[in-house]
Amino acid sequence: MQHYGAQALTAEAIRLSASQLLTLPLPTGEAAWEEAAGLVQEAHGSADRIGLLIRAGERMMAAFGAEGGVLEWWRERLSATSPPSTPAPPRSRPRPAPR
């Protein structure tokens, strides 16, 4: 991903095209991935939106087996956002076929 750094509008943003996203690996921790997805859905319209999204980020870190400063980067950006005005409807998300 480092060679796509200039694609975003700011130095702190990440912007990838759909074809670039397809090259990224899927998480191997399926249970943690499913839990994170549920937390993200629950966060829409919730009074505890930021808390739920932070928990989702923690579960995604576990799903990818990741460590490091990514979660702090995520938390900093979440605290600067405001909640959406209306809740999004729940969506089913199909799991992509393995390549």
BELSULWO-V738921 format. One record per backbone hydrogen bond with DSSP energy under -0.5 kcal/mol. CO is the residue of the C=O (numbers start at 1). NH is the residue of the N-H. If there is no record, write none. Layout:
CO&NH ; CO&NH
This chain:
1&4 ; 2&5 ; 4&7 ; 5&8 ; 10&13 ; 17&21 ; 18&22 ; 19&23 ; 20&23 ; 21&24 ; 28&30 ; 29&33 ; 30&34 ; 31&35 ; 32&36 ; 33&37 ; 34&38 ; 35&39 ; 36&40 ; 37&41 ; 38&42 ; 39&43 ; 40&44 ; 41&44 ; 43&46 ; 46&49 ; 48&52 ; 49&53 ; 50&54 ; 51&55 ; 52&56 ; 53&57 ; 54&58 ; 55&59 ; 56&60 ; 57&61 ; 58&62 ; 59&63 ; 60&64 ; 61&65 ; 61&66 ; 63&28 ; 63&29 ; 68&71 ; 69&73 ; 70&74 ; 71&75 ; 72&76 ; 73&77 ; 74&78 ; 75&79 ; 76&80 ; 77&80 ; 78&81 ; 92&94
